[in-house]
Amino acid sequence: MPWQSEMALGVAEMDATHRAFVDLADALLAASDAEFPALFAQLREDTKQHFENEDKLMQACRFPATGEHRAEHLRVLGELAFFGRGVASGRLRAAREYARSLPGWFMTHLQTMDAALAARLQATRD
């Protein structure tokens, strides 16, 4: 899932974070077994910060769907924590399967929840 210009939402801070997520998810998919644990941990930490930043953006613009958006973030963070425990124990297979599902989830999340947030931010900043 390499970064494509169509993924940009027009909100610089969101686009930068999303591009970093895409780059890291791509690296994770290509990682060797030796590289995978550190990259998975980095993805987990970066995603946590990514979601915290989006939470701040939602608060700043009084985003109407904040509850639903945060719930989705919490679900993904829970999954990352679950699979991260397996990775820490040397069990990579399930986490690799999960990593293969991330591009599909990301595109859906980007095109729905994040696109709505970006539109709200742009409307309130103008």
C-alpha contacts under 8 A as a table, 3 or more apart, distances in Angstrom:
res1	aa1	res2	aa2	distance
1	M	22	V	6.70
1	M	25	A	7.85
1	M	26	D	6.16
1	M	103	P	6.12
2	P	22	V	6.51
2	P	23	D	6.82
2	P	26	D	6.76
3	W	7	M	7.04
3	W	19	R	6.19
3	W	22	V	6.15
3	W	23	D	7.11
4	Q	7	M	5.61
4	Q	8	A	7.72
5	S	8	A	5.63
6	E	9	L	7.98
7	M	15	D	7.81
7	M	110	L	7.52
8	A	11	V	7.77
8	A	15	D	5.47
9	L	14	M	7.43
9	L	15	D	6.31
9	L	115	A	6.38
9	L	118	A	6.27
10	G	15	D	6.97
10	G	118	A	7.19
11	V	14	M	5.47
11	V	15	D	6.02
11	V	118	A	6.18
11	V	121	L	7.74
11	V	122	Q	7.35
12	A	15	D	5.11
12	A	16	A	6.09
13	E	16	A	5.31
13	E	17	T	6.30
14	M	17	T	5.21
14	M	18	H	6.01
14	M	54	E	7.59
14	M	118	A	7.91
15	D	18	H	5.05
15	D	19	R	6.01
16	A	19	R	5.17
16	A	20	A	6.29
17	T	20	A	5.15
17	T	21	F	6.25
17	T	50	H	6.30
18	H	21	F	4.98
18	H	22	V	6.19
19	R	22	V	5.11
19	R	23	D	6.15
20	A	23	D	5.10
20	A	24	L	6.12
21	F	24	L	5.17
21	F	25	A	5.99
21	F	43	L	7.41
21	F	46	D	7.61
21	F	47	T	7.27
22	V	25	A	5.10
22	V	26	D	6.09
22	V	103	P	7.82
23	D	26	D	5.17
23	D	27	A	6.26
24	L	27	A	5.00
24	L	28	L	6.12
24	L	39	L	7.49
24	L	43	L	6.50
25	A	28	L	5.02
25	A	29	L	6.33
25	A	43	L	7.27
25	A	99	A	7.13
25	A	102	L	7.32
25	A	103	P	7.62
26	D	29	L	5.20
26	D	30	A	6.54
27	A	30	A	5.26
27	A	31	A	5.97
27	A	39	L	7.64
28	L	31	A	5.03
28	L	36	F	6.25
28	L	39	L	6.00
28	L	40	F	6.77
28	L	99	A	7.15
29	L	96	R	7.35
29	L	99	A	6.58
29	L	100	R	6.75
31	A	34	A	7.73
31	A	35	E	5.49
31	A	36	F	5.32
31	A	39	L	7.89
32	S	35	E	5.15
32	S	36	F	5.91
33	D	36	F	5.20
33	D	37	P	7.46
33	D	92	L	7.58
34	A	37	P	6.99
35	E	38	A	5.96
35	E	39	L	6.38
36	F	39	L	5.19
36	F	40	F	5.92
36	F	92	L	7.88
37	P	40	F	5.15
37	P	41	A	6.20
37	P	87	V	6.02
37	P	88	A	7.01
37	P	92	L	7.95
38	A	41	A	5.14
38	A	42	Q	6.17
39	L	42	Q	4.94
39	L	43	L	6.07
40	F	43	L	5.01
40	F	44	R	6.17
40	F	84	G	7.08
40	F	87	V	7.98
41	A	44	R	5.07
41	A	45	E	6.25
41	A	84	G	6.94
42	Q	45	E	5.15
42	Q	46	D	5.89
43	L	46	D	5.14
43	L	47	T	5.82
44	R	47	T	5.21
44	R	48	K	6.22
44	R	77	L	7.35
44	R	80	L	5.98
44	R	81	A	7.46
44	R	84	G	7.90
45	E	48	K	5.12
45	E	49	Q	6.44
46	D	49	Q	5.17
46	D	50	H	5.98
47	T	50	H	4.77
47	T	51	F	6.06
47	T	77	L	7.64
48	K	51	F	5.27
48	K	52	E	6.20
48	K	77	L	6.86
49	Q	52	E	4.94
49	Q	53	N	6.15
50	H	53	N	5.27
50	H	54	E	6.38
51	F	54	E	4.98
51	F	55	D	6.10
51	F	73	H	6.39
52	E	55	D	5.00
52	E	56	K	6.44
53	N	56	K	5.15
53	N	57	L	6.40
54	E	57	L	4.92
54	E	58	M	6.11
55	D	58	M	5.06
55	D	59	Q	6.27
55	D	66	T	7.79
55	D	70	R	7.15
56	K	59	Q	5.11
56	K	60	A	6.11
57	L	60	A	5.02
57	L	61	C	6.37
57	L	121	L	7.62
58	M	61	C	5.49
58	M	62	R	5.75
58	M	63	F	4.94
58	M	66	T	6.24
58	M	117	L	7.00
59	Q	62	R	4.99
59	Q	63	F	6.56
59	Q	66	T	7.86
60	A	63	F	7.85
61	C	120	R	6.91
61	C	121	L	5.99
61	C	124	T	6.47
62	R	66	T	7.88
63	F	66	T	5.56
63	F	117	L	6.70
63	F	120	R	6.78
65	A	68	E	5.53
65	A	69	H	6.18
66	T	69	H	5.08
66	T	70	R	5.92
67	G	70	R	5.26
67	G	71	A	6.07
68	E	71	A	5.05
68	E	72	E	6.35
69	H	72	E	5.24
69	H	73	H	6.41
69	H	113	M	6.42
70	R	73	H	4.93
70	R	74	L	6.13
71	A	74	L	5.07
71	A	75	R	6.18
72	E	75	R	5.07
72	E	76	V	6.34
73	H	76	V	5.26
73	H	77	L	6.14
74	L	77	L	5.05
74	L	78	G	6.03
75	R	78	G	5.12
75	R	79	E	6.34
76	V	79	E	5.02
76	V	80	L	6.18
77	L	80	L	5.02
77	L	81	A	6.13
78	G	81	A	5.08
78	G	82	F	6.14
79	E	82	F	5.03
79	E	83	F	6.14
80	L	83	F	5.30
80	L	84	G	5.71
81	A	84	G	4.89
81	A	85	R	6.29
82	F	85	R	5.47
82	F	86	G	6.93
83	F	86	G	5.13
83	F	87	V	6.29
83	F	94	A	7.05
83	F	95	A	5.33
83	F	98	Y	7.91
84	G	87	V	4.94
84	G	88	A	6.09
84	G	95	A	7.38
85	R	88	A	5.08
85	R	89	S	6.40
86	G	89	S	5.08
86	G	90	G	6.41
86	G	91	R	5.01
86	G	92	L	6.79
86	G	94	A	7.91
86	G	95	A	7.43
87	V	90	G	5.01
87	V	91	R	4.96
87	V	92	L	5.21
87	V	95	A	6.83
88	A	91	R	7.31
91	R	94	A	7.21
91	R	95	A	7.73
92	L	95	A	5.28
92	L	96	R	5.99
93	R	96	R	5.14
93	R	97	E	6.37
94	A	97	E	5.08
94	A	98	Y	6.21
95	A	98	Y	4.89
95	A	99	A	6.04
96	R	99	A	4.94
96	R	100	R	6.33
97	E	100	R	5.17
97	E	101	S	6.70
98	Y	101	S	5.18
98	Y	102	L	6.68
99	A	102	L	5.27
99	A	103	P	7.99
100	R	103	P	6.86
101	S	104	G	5.74
101	S	105	W	6.45
102	L	105	W	5.08
102	L	106	F	5.84
103	P	106	F	5.05
103	P	107	M	6.18
104	G	107	M	5.35
104	G	108	T	6.40
105	W	108	T	5.30
105	W	109	H	6.08
106	F	109	H	5.06
106	F	110	L	5.84
107	M	110	L	5.02
107	M	111	Q	6.02
108	T	111	Q	5.27
108	T	112	T	6.11
109	H	112	T	5.32
109	H	113	M	5.42
109	H	114	D	6.17
110	L	113	M	6.19
110	L	114	D	4.77
110	L	115	A	5.89
111	Q	114	D	6.39
111	Q	115	A	5.31
112	T	115	A	5.38
112	T	116	A	6.19
113	M	116	A	5.27
113	M	117	L	6.31
114	D	117	L	4.97
114	D	118	A	6.05
115	A	118	A	5.05
115	A	119	A	6.15
116	A	119	A	5.14
116	A	120	R	6.25
117	L	120	R	5.10
117	L	121	L	6.15
118	A	121	L	5.05
118	A	122	Q	6.11
119	A	122	Q	5.16
119	A	123	A	6.15
120	R	123	A	5.11
120	R	124	T	6.20
121	L	124	T	5.24
121	L	125	R	6.04
122	Q	125	R	5.18
122	Q	126	D	6.24
123	A	126	D	5.58
